[in-house]
Amino acid sequence: MSTKKLKDKVKPTFFKEHQEKLYQALEDKHTTVEIMKDKDPLGTEMILNMGPQHPATHGVLRLALQLNGEIIEKAKLDVGYLHRGVEKIAENKTYQEFMPYTDRMDYLSPYSNNVALCTAVEKIANVEVPERAHYIRMIGCELARISSHLLWLGTLVMDAGAVSFFIWTFREREKLYDIFDQLTGHRFTVSHARIGGVANDITDTAMAMIKDFANDFPQELKDWHGLLDRNRIFFDRNEGVGVLKTEEALNKGACGPTLRGSGYAYDIRKFAPYARYDEVEFEVPTRLEGDNLARYYVRMEEMHESIRIIQQCLDKLPKGPIRTDNAKQAYPSKDEVYYSMEGMIHDFMMTDTGICPPEGAEAYHAVEAAKGELGYFIQSDGTGHPWRLKIKAPSFANLQILEFILDGEMVADTVVIIGGVDPVMGECDK
């Protein structure tokens, strides 16, 4: 058999650095057995591609896994399959025109994305936001946090083998979608926040729906704790799996529940409060174990705390305007647009030009989104659209740790570990 035919027949079972050695040995008329007898005597090594099909990896994420039997020796991540150039799009839109694009990043928690952009623009342009708008934003962000965690919980348990649990979490998410529909006018991509406030006020119907949800949901959480916390299958699939120690989490840039599950209680709502988070009481759930089970407990406790924050916001919700009363900083109300010439002109100018931060100004502002620190860095050239806009996406930061925590784990635990980190590829790829 010729060397070329032998090359075509042989399937190398290790990474590229070993392929050249294999081919050189073939040129020297060595046999495959002679080359591999020390490296892989039982022929158990292989390279497995997982993803980027959506059901395989919680989104369009591709993993190249070097396996030795059932053990992952090395994992490499390949991202970018959902890349849309969102940051470059922002440079060609006014700040408010860019708002709907933020919904499509972490599309499981769009309200947090809206607020993150608005707070960054308000910081660079020195915009004052009314008190009522702050509290409405906080309610929306905490509802979005619960909605995101519900999808994480349903898929995590389904990854461990319980399909029916996924339906139960989606039943609660459907209630949240009905609330968002009533609060914002949209179920999914809400685009409710506005620079200087929010698009519309909270209605009595939306208020009643939120109160009902806040009263009923804690019992659902209690039932789920009772089902999962002592379930031997769920416990064994997550305990001691994907362990990430505190120092390693900090060194590799983890954030959000992934960081707090490794013992570091960092939450932007506490360390650098925005909106009115410094006026409500809540705890920062933290675990020391750093495994998948710790990340489960952190997110479950975070949903408890979100309900607690929502109830306080409902009690404290002040009366007053929902947007700043400054025609050069915020859109006028529809009543002004429809019934006054000045309102129509202001609406046109905001759509055509938008808010114009000072030339040369730059600012960074972050919020504590469902998956961690979501920050916007803006550089202004004095026009109504950013000269540069960069986004710190928590999913991109947390995906870095997967290459580390997957090594040494069983291949069957791969999807469970990905689910424990809870990335969404829309904001990772941007």
Secondary structure as GFF3:
##gff-version 3
##sequence-region A 1 430
A	DSSP	alpha_helix	3	9	.	.	.	ID=ss1
A	DSSP	alpha_helix	16	27	.	.	.	ID=ss2
A	DSSP	alpha_helix	32	36	.	.	.	ID=ss3
A	DSSP	beta_strand	45	50	.	.	.	ID=ss4
A	DSSP	alpha_helix	54	57	.	.	.	ID=ss5
A	DSSP	beta_strand	62	68	.	.	.	ID=ss6
A	DSSP	beta_strand	71	78	.	.	.	ID=ss7
A	DSSP	alpha_helix	86	90	.	.	.	ID=ss8
A	DSSP	alpha_helix	99	103	.	.	.	ID=ss9
A	DSSP	alpha_helix	110	125	.	.	.	ID=ss10
A	DSSP	alpha_helix	131	159	.	.	.	ID=ss11
A	DSSP	alpha_helix	163	184	.	.	.	ID=ss12
A	DSSP	beta_strand	193	194	.	.	.	ID=ss13
A	DSSP	beta_strand	197	198	.	.	.	ID=ss14
A	DSSP	alpha_helix	204	228	.	.	.	ID=ss15
A	DSSP	alpha_helix	232	238	.	.	.	ID=ss16
A	DSSP	alpha_helix	246	251	.	.	.	ID=ss17
A	DSSP	alpha_helix	257	260	.	.	.	ID=ss18
A	DSSP	alpha_helix	268	271	.	.	.	ID=ss19
A	DSSP	three_ten_helix	277	279	.	.	.	ID=ss20
A	DSSP	alpha_helix	292	316	.	.	.	ID=ss21
A	DSSP	alpha_helix	334	339	.	.	.	ID=ss22
A	DSSP	alpha_helix	341	352	.	.	.	ID=ss23
A	DSSP	beta_strand	362	369	.	.	.	ID=ss24
A	DSSP	beta_strand	372	379	.	.	.	ID=ss25
A	DSSP	beta_strand	388	392	.	.	.	ID=ss26
A	DSSP	alpha_helix	394	399	.	.	.	ID=ss27
A	DSSP	alpha_helix	402	405	.	.	.	ID=ss28
A	DSSP	three_ten_helix	411	413	.	.	.	ID=ss29
A	DSSP	alpha_helix	414	421	.	.	.	ID=ss30
A	DSSP	alpha_helix	425	429	.	.	.	ID=ss31
###
